[in-house]
Amino acid sequence: DAKTTQPTSMDCAEGRAANLPCNHSTISGNEYVYWYRQIHSQGPQYIIHGLKNNETNEMASLIITEDRKSSTLILPHATLRDTAVYYCIVRVNAGNNRKLIWGLGTSLAVNP
Amino acid sequence: EAQVTQNPRYLITVTGKKLTVTCSQNMNHEYMSWYRQDPGLGLRQIYYSMNVEVTDKGDVPEGYKVSRKEKRNFPLILESPSPNQTSLYFCASSFSSISYEQYFGPGTRLTVT
């Protein structure tokens, strides 16, 4: 079962920041939070990951609460090409397999 | 260009006819994995491989086989496909199982009638 909960869908105006929330209240201390996105039915694309600290890269920023029970992915200036399903994922340690537990994601629509 | 390729991209077949979906990566990745994606269920891992000749079951391995004879290739085999294996399949790879980023192929849409 997925360890994360996300809104089913969100809208954002082009050029504005998109803030996608995620709850992961049962996350363990050594489990990372990952964000991927999937455009149409293409292969998922990695965006960013984090453990405790906030992270930023060329695509997005990840804000993790101090208690690690939730996080927010921020797309600072959303474009139409950012319309996709965004997955917040917890990576668990399953023996020697570092497994990604996928939920159903948030469908983000960026509107002109 | 660094990529994961899958073939075929689309396949319609009949129950019981053996098929193979190929997956190849050109990034010298050790870790490879197969997922299936179904509406309302998200991505679920079928099999994974830590390295050549090392494979193991994921969450939904029933009805599937894999092999890893070469580092770059990780084919998914359906010996006797059934309609409940109709799905969108993705192959993914990463440098290792603890690597932060997995690279996904474009997907194979399989329909079993």
Chai-1 contact restraints between the chains, C-beta under 6 A:
chainA,res_idxA,chainB,res_idxB,connection_type,confidence,min_distance_angstrom,max_distance_angstrom,comment,restraint_id
A,G43,B,F90,contact,1.0,0.0,6.0,A-B,restraint_1
A,G43,B,F104,contact,1.0,0.0,6.0,A-B,restraint_2
A,G43,B,G105,contact,1.0,0.0,6.0,A-B,restraint_3
A,G43,B,P106,contact,1.0,0.0,6.0,A-B,restraint_4
A,G43,B,G107,contact,1.0,0.0,6.0,A-B,restraint_5
A,P44,B,F104,contact,1.0,0.0,6.0,A-B,restraint_6
A,Y46,B,E101,contact,1.0,0.0,6.0,A-B,restraint_7
A,H49,B,Y100,contact,1.0,0.0,6.0,A-B,restraint_8
A,N97,B,Y48,contact,1.0,0.0,6.0,A-B,restraint_9
A,N97,B,S97,contact,1.0,0.0,6.0,A-B,restraint_10
A,R98,B,S97,contact,1.0,0.0,6.0,A-B,restraint_11
A,R98,B,I98,contact,1.0,0.0,6.0,A-B,restraint_12
A,W102,B,G42,contact,1.0,0.0,6.0,A-B,restraint_13
A,W102,B,L43,contact,1.0,0.0,6.0,A-B,restraint_14
A,G103,B,G42,contact,1.0,0.0,6.0,A-B,restraint_15
A,L104,B,G42,contact,1.0,0.0,6.0,A-B,restraint_16
